[in-house]
Amino acid sequence: MTKYIVLVGDGMADYPIEALGMRTPLEAARTPNMDYIAKNGLLGQARTIPEKMTPASDVANLSILGYDPKKYYSGRGPLEAANLGVELDEDDIAFRCNLITAGADTLLDYSAGHIKSREAEKLIKFLDQKLGTNKIRFFPGVSYRHLLLVKRGVELKLENLKCKAPHDISGQGINKNLPKGENADVIIKLMRDSREILASHEINLVRLDLKENPANMIWLWGQGKKPNIPKFIDKFNLSGSVISAVDLIKGLGRILGLNVINVPGATGYYDTDYKGKAKAGIKSLDKNEFVFVHVEAPDEAGHNGDLREKITAIERFDQLVVGPFLEYCKNKDDFRILVLPDHATPLSLKTHTSDSIPFAIYGKGISKKDFSGYSEKEAQKSELYLKNGYQLMEYLILGSPRL
């Protein structure tokens, strides 16, 4: 029984950087395991973000898992709701709710200093007490990532609002970037009311004393309604698992009918438990044919513009996640392993882009093509280019996509 392994280093891809001698972080990082996969398998490029769609992790990972975002994507909020156990009726709208640090009229930090989940949970529950109604509910998630549910939000056409992701507008003005569209005032009022409620909360007063960024406002975005997506086993005839720290990826896994494995030390940040993710993923292959392991850390470093942390995150991903899976596959014939970022998060931009991403496949039936290693530049030498990123899963399973 062939085992299919997908390892995603979120946001690993980047642009050449002068300080690195015009190399990318992937080129500069020590990645012997990803290099081994490229040298002994094949490299290619894929476009995981369809034309005219926002370059976001929800869109990109939907593509990687084999689903056309243009057909199945309905918003980030509903995917996160699925992992939080929040049931959506047909007319409900779910928003991603960030805890942010706001200045007078500047979004200072999209993550409120990467606030710990235990502190964030208290703040979100407090907001629900103060602002929640029979139609508006707040639900705590992980770190700065939470959920707002608006019952019968479709009637207000809230799914049509133009909302900006907070990590795209760090350092910019708040008022000019507020949601726009019909009934946007409903959402804007919640955001503005949250400032007064959160600013004086004991947790934020302590954070200020410790010179930590306070979580003094919410930012609402990524809204959508309940999706209708076929199960993974029905589409690919494989049982499988998903491992990630973030509700977005875990929620997507639940919607697809995959087993979601929670790793206690998985944080979605630099300090995530890489080893724990690899160990849990390898163990899951005892019962399943497919595993999808997602690591958020390189993306967070990209958003923070932190070159050192991005290289470190890539190296840890290679050593502590890719390495153990390669060791697991040693002396096995029935496996295929795919390594890739979901999208690029260039340090110079601190946000996602729609650039094609490099992917490497190694294993059963995959011919060696003699690439020198794994990087964006090396992948550009490949003749293999998938315009539709959702064909990647077919390539992994079938050895070639149905073009």
VENJOFEN-V425524 format. One record per residue. PHI is phi in radians with two decimals (* if undefined). Layout:
((PHI) (PHI))
//
This chain:
((*) (-1.21) (-1.77) (-2.00) (-2.14) (-2.08) (-2.07) (-1.98) (-1.65) (-0.95) (1.21) (-1.08) (-1.16) (-2.73) (-1.86) (-1.02) (-2.12) (-1.01) (-1.12) (-1.82) (1.19) (1.08) (-1.77) (-1.53) (-0.97) (-1.09) (-1.25) (-1.37) (-1.25) (-1.46) (-2.31) (-1.07) (-1.35) (-1.18) (-1.10) (-1.07) (-1.08) (-1.17) (-1.20) (-1.82) (-2.30) (-2.50) (-2.00) (-2.77) (-2.17) (-2.47) (-1.76) (-1.50) (-1.89) (-1.07) (-1.00) (1.28) (-1.80) (-1.17) (-1.28) (-2.31) (-1.14) (-1.14) (-1.11) (-1.13) (-1.30) (-1.08) (-1.07) (-1.04) (-1.36) (1.75) (-2.09) (-1.25) (-1.03) (-1.10) (-1.67) (-1.98) (-1.29) (-2.31) (2.19) (-1.34) (-0.90) (-1.10) (-1.19) (-1.22) (-1.04) (-1.05) (-1.34) (-1.45) (1.30) (-1.63) (-1.38) (-1.83) (-1.41) (-1.02) (-1.70) (-1.44) (-2.18) (-1.88) (-1.95) (-1.25) (-2.17) (-1.50) (-1.51) (-2.17) (-1.87) (-1.97) (-1.59) (-0.97) (-2.57) (-2.38) (-1.44) (-1.44) (-2.67) (-1.22) (-2.15) (0.89) (1.18) (0.85) (-0.92) (-1.23) (-1.06) (-1.16) (-1.24) (-1.08) (-1.02) (-1.12) (-1.19) (-1.19) (-1.16) (-1.14) (-1.06) (-1.12) (-1.15) (-1.49) (-1.97) (-1.23) (-2.41) (-1.24) (-2.03) (-2.23) (-2.36) (-1.88) (-2.27) (-1.30) (-2.12) (-2.11) (0.92) (-1.58) (-1.73) (-2.39) (-2.38) (-2.05) (-1.96) (-1.95) (-1.19) (0.98) (-1.18) (-1.08) (-1.11) (-1.58) (1.05) (-1.20) (-1.18) (-1.67) (-1.13) (-1.72) (-2.07) (-1.80) (-1.21) (-1.10) (-1.23) (-1.55) (-2.24) (-1.01) (1.49) (-1.75) (-1.22) (-1.33) (-1.04) (-1.31) (-1.93) (-1.16) (-0.93) (-2.25) (2.25) (-1.08) (1.15) (-1.06) (-1.04) (-1.10) (-1.35) (-1.08) (-1.08) (-1.05) (-1.10) (-1.23) (-1.10) (-1.11) (-1.09) (-1.15) (-1.26) (-1.44) (-1.01) (-1.71) (-1.16) (-0.94) (-1.05) (-1.29) (-1.12) (-1.16) (-1.06) (-1.13) (-1.06) (-1.50) (1.06) (-1.81) (-1.10) (-1.33) (-1.63) (-1.81) (-2.88) (-1.82) (-2.24) (-1.83) (-2.91) (1.09) (-1.29) (-3.09) (-1.90) (-0.98) (-1.46) (-2.24) (-2.19) (-1.15) (-1.19) (-1.07) (-1.18) (-1.25) (-1.44) (-2.11) (1.01) (-2.31) (-1.60) (-2.86) (-2.34) (-2.18) (-2.25) (-2.83) (-1.61) (-1.75) (-1.09) (-0.98) (-1.25) (-1.15) (-1.14) (-1.06) (-1.04) (-1.11) (-1.09) (-1.43) (1.41) (-1.49) (-1.33) (-1.66) (-1.80) (-1.63) (-1.75) (-0.93) (-1.61) (-1.42) (-1.97) (1.39) (-2.40) (-1.04) (-1.58) (-1.08) (-1.54) (-1.02) (-1.06) (-1.11) (-1.13) (-1.12) (-1.06) (-1.15) (-1.15) (-1.14) (-1.09) (-1.11) (-1.30) (-1.11) (-1.98) (-2.07) (-1.63) (-2.39) (-2.47) (-2.16) (-1.99) (-2.07) (-2.15) (-1.47) (-0.93) (-1.05) (-1.16) (-1.10) (-1.12) (-1.08) (-1.11) (-1.45) (1.15) (-1.80) (-1.06) (-1.06) (-1.20) (-1.18) (-1.10) (-1.08) (-1.11) (-1.11) (-1.15) (-1.19) (-1.01) (-1.15) (-1.29) (-1.73) (-2.01) (-1.11) (-0.98) (-1.05) (-1.21) (-1.11) (-1.13) (-1.04) (-1.37) (-0.99) (1.17) (-1.94) (-1.78) (-1.62) (-2.70) (-2.45) (-2.19) (-2.07) (-2.12) (-3.01) (-1.52) (-1.42) (-2.78) (-1.56) (-2.28) (-1.09) (-1.06) (-1.21) (-1.84) (1.08) (-2.67) (-1.34) (-2.28) (-1.62) (-0.99) (-1.07) (-1.91) (-1.48) (-2.26) (-2.28) (-2.19) (-2.50) (2.42) (-0.95) (1.33) (-1.69) (-1.29) (-1.25) (-2.02) (1.09) (-1.40) (-1.49) (2.96) (-1.82) (-2.91) (-1.09) (-1.11) (-1.19) (-1.16) (-1.16) (-1.39) (-1.33) (-1.43) (-1.50) (-2.37) (-1.84) (-1.13) (-1.85) (-1.04) (-1.21) (-1.39) (-1.00) (-1.14) (-1.10) (-1.12) (-1.08) (-1.45) (-1.72) (1.57) (-2.86) (-1.45) (-1.44) (-1.36))
//
